[in-house]
Amino acid sequence: ARVESTALSRFLAGPSTSFDYEPPLVAASIPQGTTLAIEYRGASDRFGTSTTAWSMDVNVADGSPYIQYRVTFEADHISGAGPSIDSLVIPMR
């Protein structure tokens, strides 16, 4: 048996209006029998106007001034092990 949960960020703004998002730097613990998936999407404002589709590739948000991510955690119900994220950094230029 597996247990799944999802965490969703708010739309995060960068310091200018258009970005080229680089591959994220993630520090995570993913014990055997568990999984962790991170998806990204871009938007034109903090309300989610003109969002892109969700993608595991951060480049889906290129050119968008706002980015949002969601993390899906799948724990192992039998062992009690669960994945976790210590930090997530999305570089941009």
PDB file with one MODEL, atoms N, CA, C and O in Angstrom:
MODEL        1
ATOM      1  N   ALA A   1       0.847  -1.182   0.000  1.00  0.00           N
ATOM      2  CA  ALA A   1       0.000   0.000   0.000  1.00  0.00           C
ATOM      3  C   ALA A   1       0.886   1.236   0.000  1.00  0.00           C
ATOM      4  O   ALA A   1       1.945   1.260   0.627  1.00  0.00           O
ATOM      5  N   ARG A   2       0.439   2.256  -0.709  1.00  0.00           N
ATOM      6  CA  ARG A   2       1.187   3.508  -0.779  1.00  0.00           C
ATOM      7  C   ARG A   2       0.282   4.662  -0.387  1.00  0.00           C
ATOM      8  O   ARG A   2      -0.933   4.608  -0.575  1.00  0.00           O
ATOM      9  N   VAL A   3       0.887   5.697   0.155  1.00  0.00           N
ATOM     10  CA  VAL A   3       0.167   6.899   0.541  1.00  0.00           C
ATOM     11  C   VAL A   3       0.750   8.058  -0.258  1.00  0.00           C
ATOM     12  O   VAL A   3       1.965   8.254  -0.289  1.00  0.00           O
ATOM     13  N   GLU A   4      -0.138   8.833  -0.910  1.00  0.00           N
ATOM     14  CA  GLU A   4       0.310   9.937  -1.752  1.00  0.00           C
ATOM     15  C   GLU A   4      -0.201  11.256  -1.206  1.00  0.00           C
ATOM     16  O   GLU A   4      -1.349  11.359  -0.773  1.00  0.00           O
ATOM     17  N   SER A   5       0.663  12.269  -1.229  1.00  0.00           N
ATOM     18  CA  SER A   5       0.248  13.614  -0.859  1.00  0.00           C
ATOM     19  C   SER A   5       0.907  14.598  -1.815  1.00  0.00           C
ATOM     20  O   SER A   5       1.929  14.299  -2.432  1.00  0.00           O
ATOM     21  N   THR A   6       0.302  15.780  -1.925  1.00  0.00           N
ATOM     22  CA  THR A   6       0.789  16.800  -2.853  1.00  0.00           C
ATOM     23  C   THR A   6       0.937  18.131  -2.137  1.00  0.00           C
ATOM     24  O   THR A   6       0.081  18.524  -1.344  1.00  0.00           O
ATOM     25  N   ALA A   7       2.034  18.820  -2.426  1.00  0.00           N
ATOM     26  CA  ALA A   7       2.260  20.171  -1.918  1.00  0.00           C
ATOM     27  C   ALA A   7       2.304  21.115  -3.113  1.00  0.00           C
ATOM     28  O   ALA A   7       2.927  20.810  -4.130  1.00  0.00           O
ATOM     29  N   LEU A   8       1.645  22.255  -2.988  1.00  0.00           N
ATOM     30  CA  LEU A   8       1.545  23.217  -4.078  1.00  0.00           C
ATOM     31  C   LEU A   8       2.048  24.578  -3.602  1.00  0.00           C
ATOM     32  O   LEU A   8       1.594  25.086  -2.578  1.00  0.00           O
ATOM     33  N   SER A   9       2.982  25.164  -4.345  1.00  0.00           N
ATOM     34  CA  SER A   9       3.474  26.496  -3.988  1.00  0.00           C
ATOM     35  C   SER A   9       2.514  27.550  -4.531  1.00  0.00           C
ATOM     36  O   SER A   9       1.651  27.255  -5.358  1.00  0.00           O
ATOM     37  N   ARG A  10       2.676  28.762  -4.062  1.00  0.00           N
ATOM     38  CA  ARG A  10       1.972  29.891  -4.669  1.00  0.00           C
ATOM     39  C   ARG A  10       2.760  30.266  -5.917  1.00  0.00           C
ATOM     40  O   ARG A  10       3.850  29.735  -6.133  1.00  0.00           O
ATOM     41  N   PHE A  11       2.240  31.160  -6.739  1.00  0.00           N
ATOM     42  CA  PHE A  11       2.998  31.650  -7.880  1.00  0.00           C
ATOM     43  C   PHE A  11       4.084  32.579  -7.355  1.00  0.00           C
ATOM     44  O   PHE A  11       3.798  33.531  -6.629  1.00  0.00           O
ATOM     45  N   LEU A  12       5.326  32.302  -7.724  1.00  0.00           N
ATOM     46  CA  LEU A  12       6.479  33.045  -7.236  1.00  0.00           C
ATOM     47  C   LEU A  12       6.997  33.970  -8.329  1.00  0.00           C
ATOM     48  O   LEU A  12       7.171  33.553  -9.474  1.00  0.00           O
ATOM     49  N   ALA A  13       7.239  35.211  -7.975  1.00  0.00           N
ATOM     50  CA  ALA A  13       7.723  36.204  -8.938  1.00  0.00           C
ATOM     51  C   ALA A  13       9.229  36.331  -8.861  1.00  0.00           C
ATOM     52  O   ALA A  13       9.831  36.177  -7.799  1.00  0.00           O
ATOM     53  N   GLY A  14       9.820  36.612  -9.999  1.00  0.00           N
ATOM     54  CA  GLY A  14      11.245  36.888 -10.055  1.00  0.00           C
ATOM     55  C   GLY A  14      11.482  38.390 -10.074  1.00  0.00           C
ATOM     56  O   GLY A  14      10.531  39.170 -10.033  1.00  0.00           O
ATOM     57  N   PRO A  15      12.755  38.804 -10.136  1.00  0.00           N
ATOM     58  CA  PRO A  15      13.077  40.229 -10.087  1.00  0.00           C
ATOM     59  C   PRO A  15      12.870  40.990 -11.397  1.00  0.00           C
ATOM     60  O   PRO A  15      13.027  42.210 -11.416  1.00  0.00           O
ATOM     61  N   SER A  16      12.526  40.314 -12.481  1.00  0.00           N
ATOM     62  CA  SER A  16      12.223  41.024 -13.725  1.00  0.00           C
ATOM     63  C   SER A  16      11.012  40.368 -14.381  1.00  0.00           C
ATOM     64  O   SER A  16      10.356  39.539 -13.750  1.00  0.00           O
ATOM     65  N   THR A  17      10.702  40.711 -15.607  1.00  0.00           N
ATOM     66  CA  THR A  17       9.440  40.258 -16.206  1.00  0.00           C
ATOM     67  C   THR A  17       9.545  39.019 -17.085  1.00  0.00           C
ATOM     68  O   THR A  17       8.513  38.443 -17.431  1.00  0.00           O
ATOM     69  N   SER A  18      10.723  38.591 -17.455  1.00  0.00           N
ATOM     70  CA  SER A  18      10.844  37.428 -18.334  1.00  0.00           C
ATOM     71  C   SER A  18      12.114  36.663 -17.983  1.00  0.00           C
ATOM     72  O   SER A  18      13.176  37.260 -17.807  1.00  0.00           O
ATOM     73  N   PHE A  19      12.002  35.352 -17.884  1.00  0.00           N
ATOM     74  CA  PHE A  19      13.118  34.535 -17.420  1.00  0.00           C
ATOM     75  C   PHE A  19      13.381  33.347 -18.312  1.00  0.00           C
ATOM     76  O   PHE A  19      12.523  32.895 -19.071  1.00  0.00           O
ATOM     77  N   ASP A  20      14.616  32.851 -18.193  1.00  0.00           N
ATOM     78  CA  ASP A  20      15.001  31.556 -18.723  1.00  0.00           C
ATOM     79  C   ASP A  20      15.320  30.731 -17.483  1.00  0.00           C
ATOM     80  O   ASP A  20      16.371  30.912 -16.869  1.00  0.00           O
ATOM     81  N   TYR A  21      14.427  29.838 -17.117  1.00  0.00           N
ATOM     82  CA  TYR A  21      14.609  29.024 -15.921  1.00  0.00           C
ATOM     83  C   TYR A  21      15.615  27.914 -16.204  1.00  0.00           C
ATOM     84  O   TYR A  21      15.576  27.279 -17.258  1.00  0.00           O
ATOM     85  N   GLU A  22      16.496  27.694 -15.270  1.00  0.00           N
ATOM     86  CA  GLU A  22      17.545  26.689 -15.375  1.00  0.00           C
ATOM     87  C   GLU A  22      17.140  25.447 -14.574  1.00  0.00           C
ATOM     88  O   GLU A  22      16.217  25.518 -13.763  1.00  0.00           O
ATOM     89  N   PRO A  23      17.815  24.306 -14.788  1.00  0.00           N
ATOM     90  CA  PRO A  23      17.473  23.091 -14.042  1.00  0.00           C
ATOM     91  C   PRO A  23      17.525  23.324 -12.526  1.00  0.00           C
ATOM     92  O   PRO A  23      18.520  23.833 -12.010  1.00  0.00           O
ATOM     93  N   PRO A  24      16.464  22.954 -11.820  1.00  0.00           N
ATOM     94  CA  PRO A  24      16.398  23.153 -10.368  1.00  0.00           C
ATOM     95  C   PRO A  24      17.459  22.346  -9.611  1.00  0.00           C
ATOM     96  O   PRO A  24      17.887  21.276 -10.044  1.00  0.00           O
ATOM     97  N   LEU A  25      17.856  22.889  -8.488  1.00  0.00           N
ATOM     98  CA  LEU A  25      18.758  22.214  -7.565  1.00  0.00           C
ATOM     99  C   LEU A  25      17.901  21.739  -6.392  1.00  0.00           C
ATOM    100  O   LEU A  25      17.299  22.548  -5.686  1.00  0.00           O
ATOM    101  N   VAL A  26      17.853  20.430  -6.195  1.00  0.00           N
ATOM    102  CA  VAL A  26      16.973  19.857  -5.184  1.00  0.00           C
ATOM    103  C   VAL A  26      17.794  19.015  -4.211  1.00  0.00           C
ATOM    104  O   VAL A  26      18.559  18.142  -4.621  1.00  0.00           O
ATOM    105  N   ALA A  27      17.626  19.288  -2.923  1.00  0.00           N
ATOM    106  CA  ALA A  27      18.203  18.452  -1.876  1.00  0.00           C
ATOM    107  C   ALA A  27      17.036  17.686  -1.264  1.00  0.00           C
ATOM    108  O   ALA A  27      16.169  18.270  -0.614  1.00  0.00           O
ATOM    109  N   ALA A  28      17.022  16.379  -1.477  1.00  0.00           N
ATOM    110  CA  ALA A  28      15.886  15.574  -1.037  1.00  0.00           C
ATOM    111  C   ALA A  28      16.347  14.248  -0.459  1.00  0.00           C
ATOM    112  O   ALA A  28      17.444  13.769  -0.745  1.00  0.00           O
ATOM    113  N   SER A  29      15.494  13.678   0.350  1.00  0.00           N
ATOM    114  CA  SER A  29      15.685  12.330   0.869  1.00  0.00           C
ATOM    115  C   SER A  29      14.568  11.467   0.287  1.00  0.00           C
ATOM    116  O   SER A  29      13.385  11.744   0.483  1.00  0.00           O
ATOM    117  N   ILE A  30      14.963  10.421  -0.431  1.00  0.00           N
ATOM    118  CA  ILE A  30      13.978   9.540  -1.077  1.00  0.00           C
ATOM    119  C   ILE A  30      14.320   8.096  -0.698  1.00  0.00           C
ATOM    120  O   ILE A  30      15.051   7.416  -1.418  1.00  0.00           O
ATOM    121  N   PRO A  31      13.790   7.639   0.430  1.00  0.00           N
ATOM    122  CA  PRO A  31      14.086   6.273   0.873  1.00  0.00           C
ATOM    123  C   PRO A  31      13.574   5.229  -0.130  1.00  0.00           C
ATOM    124  O   PRO A  31      12.657   5.488  -0.910  1.00  0.00           O
ATOM    125  N   GLN A  32      14.184   4.064  -0.085  1.00  0.00           N
ATOM    126  CA  GLN A  32      13.769   2.974  -0.970  1.00  0.00           C
ATOM    127  C   GLN A  32      12.275   2.695  -0.783  1.00  0.00           C
ATOM    128  O   GLN A  32      11.778   2.645   0.342  1.00  0.00           O
ATOM    129  N   GLY A  33      11.570   2.514  -1.901  1.00  0.00           N
ATOM    130  CA  GLY A  33      10.145   2.229  -1.858  1.00  0.00           C
ATOM    131  C   GLY A  33       9.267   3.473  -1.860  1.00  0.00           C
ATOM    132  O   GLY A  33       8.044   3.366  -1.776  1.00  0.00           O
ATOM    133  N   THR A  34       9.883   4.669  -1.957  1.00  0.00           N
ATOM    134  CA  THR A  34       9.126   5.914  -1.993  1.00  0.00           C
ATOM    135  C   THR A  34       9.477   6.666  -3.272  1.00  0.00           C
ATOM    136  O   THR A  34      10.487   6.372  -3.911  1.00  0.00           O
ATOM    137  N   THR A  35       8.643   7.638  -3.647  1.00  0.00           N
ATOM    138  CA  THR A  35       8.943   8.460  -4.812  1.00  0.00           C
ATOM    139  C   THR A  35       8.620   9.919  -4.518  1.00  0.00           C
ATOM    140  O   THR A  35       7.874  10.248  -3.595  1.00  0.00           O
ATOM    141  N   LEU A  36       9.207  10.772  -5.336  1.00  0.00           N
ATOM    142  CA  LEU A  36       8.993  12.205  -5.227  1.00  0.00           C
ATOM    143  C   LEU A  36       9.020  12.751  -6.657  1.00  0.00           C
ATOM    144  O   LEU A  36       9.958  12.477  -7.406  1.00  0.00           O
ATOM    145  N   ALA A  37       8.006  13.515  -7.036  1.00  0.00           N
ATOM    146  CA  ALA A  37       7.948  14.107  -8.376  1.00  0.00           C
ATOM    147  C   ALA A  37       7.676  15.600  -8.255  1.00  0.00           C
ATOM    148  O   ALA A  37       6.798  16.018  -7.501  1.00  0.00           O
ATOM    149  N   ILE A  38       8.434  16.403  -9.002  1.00  0.00           N
ATOM    150  CA  ILE A  38       8.261  17.858  -8.989  1.00  0.00           C
ATOM    151  C   ILE A  38       7.846  18.296 -10.387  1.00  0.00           C
ATOM    152  O   ILE A  38       8.472  17.927 -11.380  1.00  0.00           O
ATOM    153  N   GLU A  39       6.773  19.096 -10.448  1.00  0.00           N
ATOM    154  CA  GLU A  39       6.284  19.637 -11.705  1.00  0.00           C
ATOM    155  C   GLU A  39       6.249  21.162 -11.607  1.00  0.00           C
ATOM    156  O   GLU A  39       6.142  21.727 -10.519  1.00  0.00           O
ATOM    157  N   TYR A  40       6.339  21.806 -12.755  1.00  0.00           N
ATOM    158  CA  TYR A  40       6.423  23.265 -12.823  1.00  0.00           C
ATOM    159  C   TYR A  40       5.430  23.795 -13.844  1.00  0.00           C
ATOM    160  O   TYR A  40       5.028  23.082 -14.763  1.00  0.00           O
ATOM    161  N   ARG A  41       5.036  25.063 -13.673  1.00  0.00           N
ATOM    162  CA  ARG A  41       4.274  25.773 -14.694  1.00  0.00           C
ATOM    163  C   ARG A  41       4.515  27.264 -14.522  1.00  0.00           C
ATOM    164  O   ARG A  41       4.822  27.737 -13.428  1.00  0.00           O
ATOM    165  N   GLY A  42       4.371  27.992 -15.616  1.00  0.00           N
ATOM    166  CA  GLY A  42       4.567  29.431 -15.597  1.00  0.00           C
ATOM    167  C   GLY A  42       3.235  30.144 -15.708  1.00  0.00           C
ATOM    168  O   GLY A  42       2.226  29.544 -16.079  1.00  0.00           O
ATOM    169  N   ALA A  43       3.237  31.441 -15.383  1.00  0.00           N
ATOM    170  CA  ALA A  43       2.032  32.267 -15.493  1.00  0.00           C
ATOM    171  C   ALA A  43       2.447  33.715 -15.720  1.00  0.00           C
ATOM    172  O   ALA A  43       3.590  34.102 -15.473  1.00  0.00           O
ATOM    173  N   SER A  44       1.494  34.499 -16.194  1.00  0.00           N
ATOM    174  CA  SER A  44       1.795  35.910 -16.462  1.00  0.00           C
ATOM    175  C   SER A  44       1.571  36.806 -15.252  1.00  0.00           C
ATOM    176  O   SER A  44       2.001  37.959 -15.256  1.00  0.00           O
ATOM    177  N   ASP A  45       0.898  36.290 -14.201  1.00  0.00           N
ATOM    178  CA  ASP A  45       0.725  37.078 -12.976  1.00  0.00           C
ATOM    179  C   ASP A  45       0.552  36.151 -11.782  1.00  0.00           C
ATOM    180  O   ASP A  45       0.489  34.931 -11.933  1.00  0.00           O
ATOM    181  N   ARG A  46       0.477  36.745 -10.590  1.00  0.00           N
ATOM    182  CA  ARG A  46       0.396  35.953  -9.357  1.00  0.00           C
ATOM    183  C   ARG A  46      -0.939  35.257  -9.168  1.00  0.00           C
ATOM    184  O   ARG A  46      -1.091  34.441  -8.259  1.00  0.00           O
ATOM    185  N   PHE A  47      -1.905  35.571 -10.016  1.00  0.00           N
ATOM    186  CA  PHE A  47      -3.222  34.941  -9.929  1.00  0.00           C
ATOM    187  C   PHE A  47      -3.321  33.710 -10.831  1.00  0.00           C
ATOM    188  O   PHE A  47      -4.336  33.014 -10.820  1.00  0.00           O
ATOM    189  N   GLY A  48      -2.281  33.440 -11.606  1.00  0.00           N
ATOM    190  CA  GLY A  48      -2.276  32.270 -12.470  1.00  0.00           C
ATOM    191  C   GLY A  48      -2.872  32.515 -13.843  1.00  0.00           C
ATOM    192  O   GLY A  48      -3.298  31.574 -14.513  1.00  0.00           O
ATOM    193  N   THR A  49      -2.907  33.766 -14.268  1.00  0.00           N
ATOM    194  CA  THR A  49      -3.416  34.082 -15.592  1.00  0.00           C
ATOM    195  C   THR A  49      -2.474  33.518 -16.656  1.00  0.00           C
ATOM    196  O   THR A  49      -1.253  33.621 -16.534  1.00  0.00           O
ATOM    197  N   SER A  50      -3.046  32.928 -17.688  1.00  0.00           N
ATOM    198  CA  SER A  50      -2.275  32.376 -18.817  1.00  0.00           C
ATOM    199  C   SER A  50      -1.240  31.352 -18.368  1.00  0.00           C
ATOM    200  O   SER A  50      -0.079  31.430 -18.770  1.00  0.00           O
ATOM    201  N   THR A  51      -1.644  30.401 -17.546  1.00  0.00           N
ATOM    202  CA  THR A  51      -0.711  29.374 -17.085  1.00  0.00           C
ATOM    203  C   THR A  51      -0.345  28.421 -18.209  1.00  0.00           C
ATOM    204  O   THR A  51      -1.137  28.167 -19.116  1.00  0.00           O
ATOM    205  N   THR A  52       0.860  27.907 -18.130  1.00  0.00           N
ATOM    206  CA  THR A  52       1.286  26.846 -19.025  1.00  0.00           C
ATOM    207  C   THR A  52       0.800  25.526 -18.429  1.00  0.00           C
ATOM    208  O   THR A  52       0.309  25.491 -17.300  1.00  0.00           O
ATOM    209  N   ALA A  53       0.937  24.456 -19.183  1.00  0.00           N
ATOM    210  CA  ALA A  53       0.596  23.126 -18.668  1.00  0.00           C
ATOM    211  C   ALA A  53       1.651  22.712 -17.639  1.00  0.00           C
ATOM    212  O   ALA A  53       2.783  23.196 -17.675  1.00  0.00           O
ATOM    213  N   TRP A  54       1.276  21.818 -16.727  1.00  0.00           N
ATOM    214  CA  TRP A  54       2.241  21.272 -15.779  1.00  0.00           C
ATOM    215  C   TRP A  54       3.246  20.428 -16.550  1.00  0.00           C
ATOM    216  O   TRP A  54       2.880  19.737 -17.501  1.00  0.00           O
ATOM    217  N   SER A  55       4.511  20.482 -16.144  1.00  0.00           N
ATOM    218  CA  SER A  55       5.558  19.688 -16.768  1.00  0.00           C
ATOM    219  C   SER A  55       6.651  19.391 -15.748  1.00  0.00           C
ATOM    220  O   SER A  55       6.894  20.176 -14.832  1.00  0.00           O
ATOM    221  N   MET A  56       7.300  18.251 -15.921  1.00  0.00           N
ATOM    222  CA  MET A  56       8.451  17.936 -15.070  1.00  0.00           C
ATOM    223  C   MET A  56       9.693  18.690 -15.540  1.00  0.00           C
ATOM    224  O   MET A  56      10.718  18.675 -14.859  1.00  0.00           O
ATOM    225  N   ASP A  57       9.611  19.347 -16.696  1.00  0.00           N
ATOM    226  CA  ASP A  57      10.698  20.155 -17.237  1.00  0.00           C
ATOM    227  C   ASP A  57      10.439  21.625 -16.902  1.00  0.00           C
ATOM    228  O   ASP A  57       9.450  22.197 -17.362  1.00  0.00           O
ATOM    229  N   VAL A  58      11.300  22.228 -16.121  1.00  0.00           N
ATOM    230  CA  VAL A  58      11.132  23.616 -15.684  1.00  0.00           C
ATOM    231  C   VAL A  58      11.088  24.581 -16.865  1.00  0.00           C
ATOM    232  O   VAL A  58      10.556  25.684 -16.736  1.00  0.00           O
ATOM    233  N   ASN A  59      11.633  24.188 -18.005  1.00  0.00           N
ATOM    234  CA  ASN A  59      11.644  25.068 -19.172  1.00  0.00           C
ATOM    235  C   ASN A  59      10.250  25.384 -19.698  1.00  0.00           C
ATOM    236  O   ASN A  59      10.094  26.288 -20.519  1.00  0.00           O
ATOM    237  N   VAL A  60       9.239  24.659 -19.242  1.00  0.00           N
ATOM    238  CA  VAL A  60       7.868  24.977 -19.637  1.00  0.00           C
ATOM    239  C   VAL A  60       7.500  26.400 -19.215  1.00  0.00           C
ATOM    240  O   VAL A  60       6.621  27.020 -19.814  1.00  0.00           O
ATOM    241  N   ALA A  61       8.167  26.911 -18.194  1.00  0.00           N
ATOM    242  CA  ALA A  61       7.866  28.244 -17.670  1.00  0.00           C
ATOM    243  C   ALA A  61       8.758  29.336 -18.256  1.00  0.00           C
ATOM    244  O   ALA A  61       8.611  30.506 -17.901  1.00  0.00           O
ATOM    245  N   ASP A  62       9.674  28.976 -19.142  1.00  0.00           N
ATOM    246  CA  ASP A  62      10.560  29.989 -19.741  1.00  0.00           C
ATOM    247  C   ASP A  62       9.749  31.132 -20.338  1.00  0.00           C
ATOM    248  O   ASP A  62       8.760  30.907 -21.036  1.00  0.00           O
ATOM    249  N   GLY A  63      10.177  32.357 -20.059  1.00  0.00           N
ATOM    250  CA  GLY A  63       9.499  33.547 -20.557  1.00  0.00           C
ATOM    251  C   GLY A  63       8.392  34.044 -19.654  1.00  0.00           C
ATOM    252  O   GLY A  63       7.893  35.153 -19.843  1.00  0.00           O
ATOM    253  N   SER A  64       7.995  33.242 -18.670  1.00  0.00           N
ATOM    254  CA  SER A  64       6.925  33.644 -17.743  1.00  0.00           C
ATOM    255  C   SER A  64       7.514  34.385 -16.545  1.00  0.00           C
ATOM    256  O   SER A  64       8.529  33.951 -16.000  1.00  0.00           O
ATOM    257  N   PRO A  65       6.907  35.483 -16.126  1.00  0.00           N
ATOM    258  CA  PRO A  65       7.425  36.209 -14.971  1.00  0.00           C
ATOM    259  C   PRO A  65       7.105  35.538 -13.628  1.00  0.00           C
ATOM    260  O   PRO A  65       7.675  35.901 -12.599  1.00  0.00           O
ATOM    261  N   TYR A  66       6.197  34.564 -13.640  1.00  0.00           N
ATOM    262  CA  TYR A  66       5.828  33.839 -12.416  1.00  0.00           C
ATOM    263  C   TYR A  66       5.976  32.341 -12.660  1.00  0.00           C
ATOM    264  O   TYR A  66       5.739  31.844 -13.761  1.00  0.00           O
ATOM    265  N   ILE A  67       6.375  31.637 -11.603  1.00  0.00           N
ATOM    266  CA  ILE A  67       6.511  30.186 -11.684  1.00  0.00           C
ATOM    267  C   ILE A  67       5.858  29.559 -10.451  1.00  0.00           C
ATOM    268  O   ILE A  67       5.866  30.135  -9.363  1.00  0.00           O
ATOM    269  N   GLN A  68       5.303  28.388 -10.645  1.00  0.00           N
ATOM    270  CA  GLN A  68       4.682  27.638  -9.553  1.00  0.00           C
ATOM    271  C   GLN A  68       5.187  26.203  -9.654  1.00  0.00           C
ATOM    272  O   GLN A  68       5.474  25.715 -10.747  1.00  0.00           O
ATOM    273  N   TYR A  69       5.293  25.535  -8.517  1.00  0.00           N
ATOM    274  CA  TYR A  69       5.680  24.126  -8.552  1.00  0.00           C
ATOM    275  C   TYR A  69       4.755  23.329  -7.642  1.00  0.00           C
ATOM    276  O   TYR A  69       4.179  23.859  -6.691  1.00  0.00           O
ATOM    277  N   ARG A  70       4.627  22.048  -7.954  1.00  0.00           N
ATOM    278  CA  ARG A  70       3.916  21.136  -7.070  1.00  0.00           C
ATOM    279  C   ARG A  70       4.760  19.879  -6.915  1.00  0.00           C
ATOM    280  O   ARG A  70       5.411  19.419  -7.853  1.00  0.00           O
ATOM    281  N   VAL A  71       4.728  19.350  -5.724  1.00  0.00           N
ATOM    282  CA  VAL A  71       5.509  18.169  -5.397  1.00  0.00           C
ATOM    283  C   VAL A  71       4.544  17.067  -4.987  1.00  0.00           C
ATOM    284  O   VAL A  71       3.676  17.269  -4.138  1.00  0.00           O
ATOM    285  N   THR A  72       4.705  15.908  -5.598  1.00  0.00           N
ATOM    286  CA  THR A  72       3.899  14.742  -5.230  1.00  0.00           C
ATOM    287  C   THR A  72       4.814  13.773  -4.495  1.00  0.00           C
ATOM    288  O   THR A  72       5.820  13.316  -5.037  1.00  0.00           O
ATOM    289  N   PHE A  73       4.451  13.468  -3.256  1.00  0.00           N
ATOM    290  CA  PHE A  73       5.199  12.557  -2.402  1.00  0.00           C
ATOM    291  C   PHE A  73       4.436  11.234  -2.343  1.00  0.00           C
ATOM    292  O   PHE A  73       3.222  11.220  -2.138  1.00  0.00           O
ATOM    293  N   GLU A  74       5.142  10.144  -2.519  1.00  0.00           N
ATOM    294  CA  GLU A  74       4.517   8.832  -2.361  1.00  0.00           C
ATOM    295  C   GLU A  74       5.309   8.062  -1.316  1.00  0.00           C
ATOM    296  O   GLU A  74       6.468   7.706  -1.527  1.00  0.00           O
ATOM    297  N   ALA A  75       4.657   7.812  -0.183  1.00  0.00           N
ATOM    298  CA  ALA A  75       5.296   7.127   0.936  1.00  0.00           C
ATOM    299  C   ALA A  75       4.998   5.629   0.884  1.00  0.00           C
ATOM    300  O   ALA A  75       4.068   5.192   0.207  1.00  0.00           O
ATOM    301  N   ASP A  76       5.777   4.878   1.586  1.00  0.00           N
ATOM    302  CA  ASP A  76       5.551   3.441   1.717  1.00  0.00           C
ATOM    303  C   ASP A  76       4.786   3.215   3.020  1.00  0.00           C
ATOM    304  O   ASP A  76       5.343   3.360   4.108  1.00  0.00           O
ATOM    305  N   HIS A  77       3.520   2.864   2.903  1.00  0.00           N
ATOM    306  CA  HIS A  77       2.647   2.709   4.073  1.00  0.00           C
ATOM    307  C   HIS A  77       3.114   1.587   4.994  1.00  0.00           C
ATOM    308  O   HIS A  77       2.980   1.691   6.213  1.00  0.00           O
ATOM    309  N   ILE A  78       3.649   0.540   4.436  1.00  0.00           N
ATOM    310  CA  ILE A  78       4.055  -0.609   5.250  1.00  0.00           C
ATOM    311  C   ILE A  78       5.287  -0.295   6.093  1.00  0.00           C
ATOM    312  O   ILE A  78       5.308  -0.568   7.293  1.00  0.00           O
ATOM    313  N   SER A  79       6.305   0.275   5.470  1.00  0.00           N
ATOM    314  CA  SER A  79       7.532   0.568   6.224  1.00  0.00           C
ATOM    315  C   SER A  79       7.442   1.887   6.986  1.00  0.00           C
ATOM    316  O   SER A  79       8.181   2.112   7.945  1.00  0.00           O
ATOM    317  N   GLY A  80       6.520   2.767   6.547  1.00  0.00           N
ATOM    318  CA  GLY A  80       6.407   4.080   7.169  1.00  0.00           C
ATOM    319  C   GLY A  80       7.382   5.101   6.598  1.00  0.00           C
ATOM    320  O   GLY A  80       7.392   6.256   7.024  1.00  0.00           O
ATOM    321  N   ALA A  81       8.204   4.683   5.635  1.00  0.00           N
ATOM    322  CA  ALA A  81       9.172   5.604   5.034  1.00  0.00           C
ATOM    323  C   ALA A  81       8.459   6.599   4.130  1.00  0.00           C
ATOM    324  O   ALA A  81       7.468   6.276   3.475  1.00  0.00           O
ATOM    325  N   GLY A  82       8.985   7.806   4.114  1.00  0.00           N
ATOM    326  CA  GLY A  82       8.425   8.846   3.261  1.00  0.00           C
ATOM    327  C   GLY A  82       9.514   9.749   2.730  1.00  0.00           C
ATOM    328  O   GLY A  82      10.505   9.987   3.420  1.00  0.00           O
ATOM    329  N   PRO A  83       9.354  10.260   1.509  1.00  0.00           N
ATOM    330  CA  PRO A  83      10.344  11.176   0.957  1.00  0.00           C
ATOM    331  C   PRO A  83      10.177  12.574   1.547  1.00  0.00           C
ATOM    332  O   PRO A  83       9.124  12.910   2.089  1.00  0.00           O
ATOM    333  N   SER A  84      11.222  13.377   1.436  1.00  0.00           N
ATOM    334  CA  SER A  84      11.144  14.765   1.906  1.00  0.00           C
ATOM    335  C   SER A  84      12.090  15.627   1.090  1.00  0.00           C
ATOM    336  O   SER A  84      13.067  15.144   0.518  1.00  0.00           O
ATOM    337  N   ILE A  85      11.775  16.925   1.049  1.00  0.00           N
ATOM    338  CA  ILE A  85      12.638  17.895   0.374  1.00  0.00           C
ATOM    339  C   ILE A  85      13.206  18.839   1.426  1.00  0.00           C
ATOM    340  O   ILE A  85      12.466  19.391   2.239  1.00  0.00           O
ATOM    341  N   ASP A  86      14.521  19.020   1.407  1.00  0.00           N
ATOM    342  CA  ASP A  86      15.174  19.973   2.298  1.00  0.00           C
ATOM    343  C   ASP A  86      15.235  21.352   1.661  1.00  0.00           C
ATOM    344  O   ASP A  86      15.014  22.361   2.329  1.00  0.00           O
ATOM    345  N   SER A  87      15.539  21.394   0.352  1.00  0.00           N
ATOM    346  CA  SER A  87      15.569  22.669  -0.348  1.00  0.00           C
ATOM    347  C   SER A  87      15.307  22.476  -1.839  1.00  0.00           C
ATOM    348  O   SER A  87      15.601  21.428  -2.413  1.00  0.00           O
ATOM    349  N   LEU A  88      14.748  23.513  -2.444  1.00  0.00           N
ATOM    350  CA  LEU A  88      14.470  23.545  -3.875  1.00  0.00           C
ATOM    351  C   LEU A  88      14.845  24.947  -4.358  1.00  0.00           C
ATOM    352  O   LEU A  88      14.255  25.935  -3.922  1.00  0.00           O
ATOM    353  N   VAL A  89      15.821  25.029  -5.253  1.00  0.00           N
ATOM    354  CA  VAL A  89      16.275  26.305  -5.798  1.00  0.00           C
ATOM    355  C   VAL A  89      16.094  26.242  -7.304  1.00  0.00           C
ATOM    356  O   VAL A  89      16.550  25.302  -7.954  1.00  0.00           O
ATOM    357  N   ILE A  90      15.418  27.258  -7.861  1.00  0.00           N
ATOM    358  CA  ILE A  90      15.221  27.335  -9.302  1.00  0.00           C
ATOM    359  C   ILE A  90      16.043  28.516  -9.824  1.00  0.00           C
ATOM    360  O   ILE A  90      15.608  29.664  -9.738  1.00  0.00           O
ATOM    361  N   PRO A  91      17.236  28.230 -10.367  1.00  0.00           N
ATOM    362  CA  PRO A  91      18.050  29.304 -10.914  1.00  0.00           C
ATOM    363  C   PRO A  91      17.382  29.917 -12.150  1.00  0.00           C
ATOM    364  O   PRO A  91      16.624  29.243 -12.848  1.00  0.00           O
ATOM    365  N   MET A  92      17.663  31.179 -12.413  1.00  0.00           N
ATOM    366  CA  MET A  92      17.094  31.844 -13.590  1.00  0.00           C
ATOM    367  C   MET A  92      18.106  32.842 -14.129  1.00  0.00           C
ATOM    368  O   MET A  92      18.988  33.330 -13.422  1.00  0.00           O
ATOM    369  N   ARG A  93      17.937  33.118 -15.401  1.00  0.00           N
ATOM    370  CA  ARG A  93      18.783  34.166 -15.985  1.00  0.00           C
ATOM    371  C   ARG A  93      17.963  34.957 -16.956  1.00  0.00           C
ATOM    372  O   ARG A  93      18.470  35.896 -17.571  1.00  0.00           O
TER     373      ARG A  93
ENDMDL
END
